[in-house]
Amino acid sequence: MEVEFHGAAGEVTGSMHLVIAAGRRILLDCGMIQGSREQERRNFDDFPFAPESLDALVLSHAHIDHIGRVPLLVKRGFRGPIFIHRAGADLMPVMLEDSASLAESDADRANRRRRAGEPVAVPLYAVEDVAPAMRLVQTLDYDRRQPILPGVELCLRDAGHILGSCIVELWADGRKLVFSGDLGPPGTPILRDAARVSEADLVLMESTYGDRNHRDREGTVHELGDIFEQAWRDRGNVLIPAFAVGRSQELLYWFTRYWDQWQLDRWRIFLDSPMAAKVVQVYGRHHDLFDDEARKVWEQKPDPFHLPNLHITESTDESMAINRIENGAIVIAGSGMASGGRILHHLAHNLQRRSTHVVFVGYQAQGTLGRRLVDGARWVRIHGRDYRVNAQMHTVGGLSAHTDQRGLMDWYGGFRARPPLVLVHGEDKAREALAGEIGERDGIEVQLSRPGMRLTV
């Protein structure tokens, strides 16, 4: 069994790893690279393998940095089966169609500003390219080991990251590979905790937060409550960049739990996303994947998606109307890294106000607008125009969808023997810190993946 690393190898986005075993070629994830314009242009590059040479694609979950280049892979020749958990398959067309729509809008906007002699902007793929990819999808359940190709067996375990997220177990050539996908922190609302795996010949593990530990849930709850109270006193708005799948649902869950304590009845709450209604429907079809506490919350009236002052805005006109509200609004909008989507319009209208509070609840990759704001930028450019940043920034780590250093070390510590470990999906600072901690504790040499690196198991 051989593994080649072609994405999320020294960075957090663009997950893509190739497994060659039993005479077959299996790709793990085919994610989009996110970040600066220069970084995102790499999505247009040729794949480092012939798409038609692949026998299968296995997807760990439906976030764009793990599935975002699937339509492109199919467009360029891939025709094999695509394996994903059934909940991930439900989310997949929602995510990909939105990604394609945003890409088309960005290309149109760029072409309107195009100067003479500049190349015409084109989207990575179009909405019409999603359907051919979805026709290749085969859905799986958790905890069922089954053959997917001659000599290759697969089992998906719950990763506790988003709905339908998976740890991938792959058997071939008498060897076993475990790919963590993205691991959620223990105690994440709505979702069950990540499954433990005890045996492997090689482990590929994410390392997004390998150099830090999150604030505990209780501290996070107090922090959010304090932010809302301060924003109310400042007579401002609260903007929360959040991915349409995962953090948005968790935020609404917390809003339900702390409705009275945070005095949320005085606010107007907006989930501003054309995907929101579709994602709500997907969650409604998969209550069996919720943890016990979440199932109880969903049985209450109202449930988190039907709060009395929650407005799920789908149309552009509805979204634009939010920007006429100068105070008293909590706006949850994508994208989670402020790299595109409707949150950009809300930031453009609110960043210059000192009364505005911007709350980041997830990882902000290098090169993204979210990262620049978190790092203290005083001026930012949005849609070709510069804006002074007077708004107050908050990073609430306790709501991250990724587990922290403690959680990663604990999950790897569940393997009975200490199999070879390769860290993926992390910047070098985080990976080096985690590699050092695990190496010191377990007496092993932890490897950091690099683009093009190949390992034999």
Buried (B, 14 or more C-beta within 10 A) or exposed (E): BEBBBBBBBBBBBBBBBBBBBBEBBBBBBBBBBBBBEEBBEEBEEEBEBEBEEBBBBBBBBBBBBBBBBBBBBBBBEBEBEBBBBBBBBBBBBBBBBBBBBBBBEBBEEBEEEEEEEEEEBEBBBBBEBBEEBBEBBEBBEBEEEEEBBEBBBBBBBBBBBBBBBBBBBBBBBEBBBBBBBBBBBBEBBBBBBBBEBEEBBBBBBBBBBBBBEBBEBEEBBBBBBEBBEBBBEBEBBBBBBBBBBBBBBBBBBBBBBBBEEBEBEEBBBBBBBBBBBBBBEBBEEBEEBBBEEBEEBBEEEEBBBEBEBBBBBBEEEBBEEBBEBBBBBBBBBBBBBBBBBBBBBBBBBBBEBEBBBBBBBBBBBBBBBBBBBBEEBEEBEBEEEEBEBEBBBBBBBBBBBBBBBBBBBBBBEEBEEBBBBBBBBBBBEBBBBBBEBBEEEBEBEBBBBEBEBEBEB
